[in-house]
Amino acid sequence: GTGLNEGDTVVVSGLFLIDSEANITGALERMRHPEKTESSMPAMSDQPVNMHSGH
């Protein structure tokens, strides 16, 4: 067993992760190191994110 069940939306989840990889990475870093958000990632928190830029 792979841990997946018939009918799971694996492809949709994969596409979301591809489009949002940078956003997810930034969010995880902010959660792990909230005290560093303002000094180390000002651009990420100051600018709106276009999820489809570069596609």
DSSP file (Angstrom, degrees, kcal/mol; ACC not computed):
  #  RESIDUE AA STRUCTURE BP1 BP2  ACC     N-H-->O    O-->H-N    N-H-->O    O-->H-N    TCO  KAPPA ALPHA  PHI   PSI    X-CA   Y-CA   Z-CA
    1    1 A G              0   0    0      0, 0.0     0, 0.0     0, 0.0     0, 0.0   0.000 360.0 360.0 360.0 139.4    0.0    0.0    0.0
    2    2 A T        -     0   0    0      2,-0.3     3,-0.1     0, 0.0     0, 0.0   0.517 360.0-108.5 -94.1  -6.6    1.2    3.5   -0.9
    3    3 A G  S    S+     0   0    0      1,-0.4     2,-0.3     0, 0.0     0, 0.0   0.446  85.8 114.3  89.8   0.5   -1.0    5.2    1.7
    4    4 A L        -     0   0    0      4,-0.0    -1,-0.4     3,-0.0     2,-0.3  -0.792  53.2-149.3-104.8 149.3   -3.2    6.6   -1.1
    5    5 A N    >   -     0   0    0     -2,-0.3     3,-2.1    -3,-0.1     2,-0.1  -0.854  33.2 -89.7-114.7 152.8   -6.8    5.7   -1.7
    6    6 A E  T 3  S+     0   0    0     -2,-0.3     3,-0.1     1,-0.3    -1,-0.0  -0.390 115.4  29.5 -58.9 128.8   -8.7    5.6   -5.0
    7    7 A G  T 3  S+     0   0    0      1,-0.4    -1,-0.3    -2,-0.1     2,-0.1   0.286  81.8 142.3 102.2  -9.7  -10.2    9.0   -5.6
    8    8 A D    <   -     0   0    0     -3,-2.1     2,-1.6     1,-0.1    -1,-0.4  -0.394  56.7-126.2 -63.9 142.9   -7.5   11.1   -3.8
    9    9 A T     >  +     0   0    0      1,-0.2     4,-1.8     2,-0.1     5,-0.1  -0.497  52.6 149.4 -91.3  68.5   -6.8   14.3   -5.6
   10   10 A V  H  >  +     0   0    0     -2,-1.6     4,-2.3     2,-0.2    -1,-0.2   0.908  68.4  50.3 -68.4 -43.3   -3.0   13.7   -5.8
   11   11 A V  H  > S+     0   0    0     -3,-0.3     4,-2.5     2,-0.2     5,-0.2   0.921 109.5  50.4 -64.8 -44.4   -2.5   15.7   -9.1
   12   12 A V  H  > S+     0   0    0      1,-0.2     4,-2.2     2,-0.2    -1,-0.2   0.924 111.6  48.6 -59.9 -44.4   -4.4   18.8   -7.9
   13   13 A S  H  X S+     0   0    0     -4,-1.8     4,-2.4     1,-0.2    -1,-0.2   0.907 110.3  52.0 -61.8 -41.1   -2.3   18.8   -4.7
   14   14 A G  H  X S+     0   0    0     -4,-2.3     4,-2.2     1,-0.2    -2,-0.2   0.908 109.1  48.9 -62.5 -43.1    0.9   18.4   -6.7
   15   15 A L  H  X S+     0   0    0     -4,-2.5     4,-2.4     1,-0.2    -1,-0.2   0.905 110.5  51.5 -64.6 -40.5    0.0   21.3   -9.0
   16   16 A F  H  X S+     0   0    0     -4,-2.2     4,-2.0     1,-0.2    -2,-0.2   0.928 110.1  49.2 -60.6 -44.6   -0.8   23.5   -6.0
   17   17 A L  H  X S+     0   0    0     -4,-2.4     4,-0.6     1,-0.2    -1,-0.2   0.888 110.3  50.9 -64.3 -38.6    2.6   22.7   -4.4
   18   18 A I  H >< S+     0   0    0     -4,-2.2     3,-0.8     1,-0.2     4,-0.3   0.945 114.4  43.1 -63.4 -47.1    4.5   23.4   -7.6
   19   19 A D  H 3< S+     0   0    0     -4,-2.4    -1,-0.2     1,-0.2    -2,-0.2   0.810 123.2  37.5 -67.5 -29.5    2.8   26.9   -8.0
   20   20 A S  H 3X S+     0   0    0     -4,-2.0     4,-3.0    -5,-0.2     5,-0.3   0.266  78.4 114.1-108.7  10.7    3.2   27.7   -4.3
   21   21 A E  H <X S+     0   0    0     -3,-0.8     4,-2.6    -4,-0.6     5,-0.2   0.898  81.4  45.1 -53.7 -47.8    6.6   26.2   -3.5
   22   22 A A  H  > S+     0   0    0     -4,-0.3     4,-2.3     1,-0.2    -1,-0.2   0.912 114.7  48.7 -63.8 -42.0    8.2   29.6   -2.8
   23   23 A N  H  > S+     0   0    0      2,-0.2     4,-2.4     1,-0.2    -2,-0.2   0.911 112.6  47.6 -64.9 -42.0    5.3   30.8   -0.7
   24   24 A I  H  X S+     0   0    0     -4,-3.0     4,-2.7     2,-0.2     5,-0.2   0.921 110.9  51.4 -64.9 -43.8    5.2   27.6    1.4
   25   25 A T  H  X S+     0   0    0     -4,-2.6     4,-2.2    -5,-0.3    -2,-0.2   0.931 112.0  46.8 -59.3 -45.8    9.0   27.7    1.9
   26   26 A G  H  X S+     0   0    0     -4,-2.3     4,-2.3     1,-0.2    -1,-0.2   0.903 112.1  50.3 -63.1 -41.4    8.8   31.3    3.1
   27   27 A A  H  X S+     0   0    0     -4,-2.4     4,-2.2     1,-0.2    -2,-0.2   0.912 109.9  50.2 -64.6 -41.9    5.8   30.5    5.4
   28   28 A L  H  X S+     0   0    0     -4,-2.7     4,-2.4     1,-0.2    -1,-0.2   0.914 110.3  50.2 -63.1 -41.8    7.6   27.5    6.9
   29   29 A E  H  X S+     0   0    0     -4,-2.2     4,-2.6     1,-0.2    -1,-0.2   0.899 109.9  50.8 -63.1 -39.7   10.7   29.6    7.6
   30   30 A R  H  < S+     0   0    0     -4,-2.3    -1,-0.2     1,-0.2    -2,-0.2   0.888 111.6  48.2 -65.3 -37.2    8.6   32.3    9.3
   31   31 A M  H  < S+     0   0    0     -4,-2.2    -2,-0.2     1,-0.2    -1,-0.2   0.882 115.9  43.5 -69.4 -36.9    6.9   29.7   11.5
   32   32 A R  H  < S+     0   0    0     -4,-2.4    -2,-0.2     1,-0.2    -1,-0.2   0.860 131.3  21.9 -75.8 -34.9   10.2   28.2   12.4
   33   33 A H    ><  +     0   0    0     -4,-2.6     3,-1.9    -5,-0.2     4,-0.4  -0.498  67.0 159.0-132.4  63.7   12.0   31.5   13.0
   34   34 A P  G >  S+     0   0    0      0, 0.0     3,-1.0     0, 0.0     4,-0.4   0.799  74.4  62.3 -61.6 -27.5    9.4   34.2   13.7
   35   35 A E  G 3  S+     0   0    0      1,-0.2     4,-0.3     2,-0.1     3,-0.1   0.678 103.6  50.0 -71.0 -15.5   12.0   36.4   15.4
   36   36 A K  G <> S+     0   0    0     -3,-1.9     4,-2.7    -7,-0.2     5,-0.5   0.464  82.4  95.5 -99.6  -2.7   14.0   36.6   12.1
   37   37 A T  H <> S+     0   0    0     -3,-1.0     4,-1.7    -4,-0.4     8,-0.2   0.920  85.6  43.6 -58.2 -50.0   11.1   37.6    9.8
   38   38 A E  H  4 S+     0   0    0     -4,-0.4    -1,-0.2     1,-0.2    -2,-0.1   0.867 121.8  37.1 -67.4 -36.8   11.6   41.3    9.9
   39   39 A S  H  4 S+     0   0    0     -4,-0.3    -1,-0.2     2,-0.1    -2,-0.2   0.842 124.6  34.1 -87.5 -33.6   15.4   41.3    9.5
   40   40 A S  H  < S+     0   0    0     -4,-2.7    -3,-0.2     1,-0.2    -2,-0.2   0.712 126.8  29.7 -98.9 -20.8   16.0   38.4    7.1
   41   41 A M     X  +     0   0    0     -4,-1.7     4,-1.2    -5,-0.5    -1,-0.2  -0.317  63.3 142.7-135.7  53.9   12.9   38.5    4.8
   42   42 A P  H  > S+     0   0    0      0, 0.0     4,-1.7     0, 0.0     5,-0.2   0.884  74.8  54.6 -64.5 -37.6   11.6   42.0    4.4
   43   43 A A  H  > S+     0   0    0      1,-0.2     4,-1.9     2,-0.2    -2,-0.1   0.892 104.6  54.1 -64.6 -39.0   10.8   41.7    0.7
   44   44 A M  H  4 S+     0   0    0      1,-0.2    -1,-0.2     2,-0.2     5,-0.0   0.858 116.0  37.8 -63.8 -35.1    8.6   38.6    1.4
   45   45 A S  H  < S+     0   0    0     -4,-1.2    -1,-0.2    -8,-0.2    -2,-0.2   0.679 118.8  47.6 -91.9 -17.5    6.5   40.4    4.0
   46   46 A D  H  < S+     0   0    0     -4,-1.7    -2,-0.2    -5,-0.2    -3,-0.2   0.741 104.0  61.4 -94.8 -25.3    6.4   43.8    2.3
   47   47 A Q  S  < S-     0   0    0     -4,-1.9     2,-0.1    -5,-0.2    -1,-0.0  -0.822  83.4-114.8-109.4 141.7    5.4   42.9   -1.3
   48   48 A P        -     0   0    0      0, 0.0     2,-0.5     0, 0.0    -2,-0.1  -0.416  34.7-125.5 -66.1 148.0    2.3   41.1   -2.6
   49   49 A V        -     0   0    0     -2,-0.1     2,-0.8    -5,-0.0     3,-0.1  -0.856  11.9-155.0-105.2 126.8    3.0   37.7   -4.0
   50   50 A N    >   -     0   0    0     -2,-0.5     3,-1.8     1,-0.1     0, 0.0  -0.870   6.4-160.5 -97.0 107.0    1.9   36.8   -7.5
   51   51 A M  T 3  S+     0   0    0     -2,-0.8    -1,-0.1     1,-0.3   -29,-0.1   0.703  88.0  49.4 -63.0 -19.4    1.6   33.0   -7.5
   52   52 A H  T >  S+     0   0    0     -3,-0.1     3,-1.6     2,-0.1    -1,-0.3   0.316  77.6 124.4-105.5   8.7    1.9   32.8  -11.3
   53   53 A S  T <  S+     0   0    0     -3,-1.8    -4,-0.0     1,-0.2     0, 0.0  -0.463  76.7  22.3 -67.1 139.6    4.9   35.0  -11.9
   54   54 A G  T 3         0   0    0     -2,-0.1    -1,-0.2     1,-0.0    -2,-0.1   0.475 360.0 360.0  84.0   1.9    7.6   33.2  -13.8
   55   55 A H    <         0   0    0     -3,-1.6    -2,-0.1   -36,-0.0    -3,-0.0   0.413 360.0 360.0-102.2 360.0    5.1   30.7  -15.3
